[in-house]
Amino acid sequence: MKVYRQGDVILVEVKAIPKGAKDVTPKGALVLAYGEVTGHAHKFKEDAEGLRMYQADSGERYIHVAGITLDLVHEEHSTVRVPKGKYLVPNQVEYTPAELRRVAD
């Protein structure tokens, strides 16, 4: 299993995307998360060839890189080269004594 990380974003390689997951690929850049303070984005370039995003009924998000290796970019982090494959995009959470809260959307 391969794992790729860029700040608060993690991609975990999976064998398959769950059946019934809906294609939710946006037009333009595919943004995985926005920074809370800066508003900077963890994203793939606009109209990346062979890139799709899916959402399962449980709410989990997946991406499928069907073509060549793609670059996940962010203004404050190093570029991550993501090779062909299927990946879970887990929701990151942060523990505080009051609550568990999502780190990025």
C-alpha positions, 0 to 999 in steps of 0.5 A, spaced: 500 500 500 502 506 498 501 513 501 502 520 499 502 526 503 502 533 502 500 537 509 493 535 511 492 531 505 493 524 504 492 519 499 492 512 500 492 507 495 486 502 494 485 496 490 478 498 488 473 504 488 467 502 492 461 500 487 456 505 487 460 511 488 458 517 484 463 521 479 463 528 482 469 530 478 468 538 478 470 542 471 476 545 472 481 544 477 480 538 482 481 541 489 482 536 495 482 541 500 483 548 502 487 551 507 483 554 513 487 560 514 490 562 507 485 559 503 491 556 499 488 549 495 491 542 495 489 541 487 491 538 481 491 542 475 485 544 471 482 539 466 488 533 468 488 528 463 485 521 466 483 524 473 476 522 476 473 523 483 468 519 486 464 519 492 461 513 496 455 513 499 458 513 506 461 520 504 468 517 503 472 521 497 476 517 492 480 519 486 482 515 480 489 517 476 487 513 469 493 516 465 500 519 466 503 521 473 499 527 475 502 533 480 498 535 486 500 542 488 500 547 493 502 554 494 506 552 501 508 545 500 512 541 495 509 538 489 507 531 490 507 526 484 501 521 484 502 515 479 497 512 476 492 508 481 486 509 485 486 512 492 482 514 498 482 521 500 481 520 508 478 526 512 483 528 516 481 530 523 484 534 529 483 532 536 481 538 541 479 536 548 472 539 546 471 536 540 474 532 534 474 537 528 475 536 520 482 539 518 480 540 511 474 540 506 
